[in-house]
Amino acid sequence: DTAVSQTPKYLVTQMGNDKSIKCEQNLGHDTMYWYKQDSKKFLKIMFSYNNKELIINETVPNRFSPKSPDKAHLNLHINSLELGDSAVYFCASSRVKETQYFGPGTRLLVL
Amino acid sequence: LAKTTQPISMDSYEGQEVNITCSHNNIATNDYITWYQQFPSQGPRFIIQGYKTKVTNEVASLFIPADRKSSTLSLPRVSLSDTAVYYCLVGDWENTDKLIFGTGTRLQVFP
């Protein structure tokens, strides 16, 4: 069984659209994260969430919002998509203060 | 913020030992040093983590000098399947919004 899964694997959409990426972990972890990896392969954290607290990287536009329906899921919603949002988005999870396990990534292309 | 600097790329041959060094001059007292491996089209995968001195597991060793301003990931007897990008991550897991991945080192192993 996949520990951290993401859907969809690929997402191609037009500028201005709203889209969501789903993430699920079956590791029983209490903290989940979203990362963005751009074309230069820089990996930057966007959010971390542990049921009690959402920590947001201050550089993330407010068009991005994480939503957690339950402890095993942290979905990423993106409003009014822009060309610069094209990247690979990784979900990860961990126990508090422990190392992170990453999902396979979602490749987003905004046209 | 503890920024990291790594060589952009390294080449090696099968069976050799590979050492990848990461500089983190501004590392804070509470920061841990973690290394991840990333294959194309996959999420980063945890390799090893340490705070000071030396840590060894079944995959790699991590050497951290007393001043902790750098760290060296050592991969013994690499194989072709070790060809990947290796990221150094320095951060305090209690402040996940401050976690910063390095630029990554692209290791190419030749037969």
HADDOCK unambig.tbl for C-alpha pairs under 7 A between the chains (distance, minus, plus):
assign (segid A and resid 42 and name CA) (segid B and resid 103 and name CA) 5.89 0.50 0.50
assign (segid A and resid 43 and name CA) (segid B and resid 101 and name CA) 5.96 0.50 0.50
assign (segid A and resid 44 and name CA) (segid B and resid 100 and name CA) 6.58 0.50 0.50
assign (segid A and resid 44 and name CA) (segid B and resid 101 and name CA) 6.77 0.50 0.50
assign (segid A and resid 45 and name CA) (segid B and resid 97 and name CA) 6.59 0.50 0.50
assign (segid A and resid 45 and name CA) (segid B and resid 99 and name CA) 6.88 0.50 0.50
assign (segid A and resid 47 and name CA) (segid B and resid 97 and name CA) 6.88 0.50 0.50
assign (segid A and resid 48 and name CA) (segid B and resid 96 and name CA) 6.64 0.50 0.50
assign (segid A and resid 55 and name CA) (segid B and resid 97 and name CA) 6.29 0.50 0.50
assign (segid A and resid 56 and name CA) (segid B and resid 97 and name CA) 6.31 0.50 0.50
assign (segid A and resid 57 and name CA) (segid B and resid 97 and name CA) 5.21 0.50 0.50
assign (segid A and resid 90 and name CA) (segid B and resid 43 and name CA) 6.70 0.50 0.50
assign (segid A and resid 97 and name CA) (segid B and resid 93 and name CA) 4.75 0.50 0.50
assign (segid A and resid 97 and name CA) (segid B and resid 94 and name CA) 6.10 0.50 0.50
assign (segid A and resid 98 and name CA) (segid B and resid 93 and name CA) 6.94 0.50 0.50
assign (segid A and resid 101 and name CA) (segid B and resid 45 and name CA) 6.75 0.50 0.50
assign (segid A and resid 102 and name CA) (segid B and resid 43 and name CA) 5.32 0.50 0.50
assign (segid A and resid 102 and name CA) (segid B and resid 44 and name CA) 6.00 0.50 0.50
assign (segid A and resid 102 and name CA) (segid B and resid 45 and name CA) 6.73 0.50 0.50
assign (segid A and resid 103 and name CA) (segid B and resid 43 and name CA) 5.57 0.50 0.50
assign (segid A and resid 104 and name CA) (segid B and resid 42 and name CA) 4.86 0.50 0.50
assign (segid A and resid 104 and name CA) (segid B and resid 43 and name CA) 4.78 0.50 0.50
assign (segid A and resid 105 and name CA) (segid B and resid 42 and name CA) 6.52 0.50 0.50
assign (segid A and resid 105 and name CA) (segid B and resid 43 and name CA) 5.99 0.50 0.50
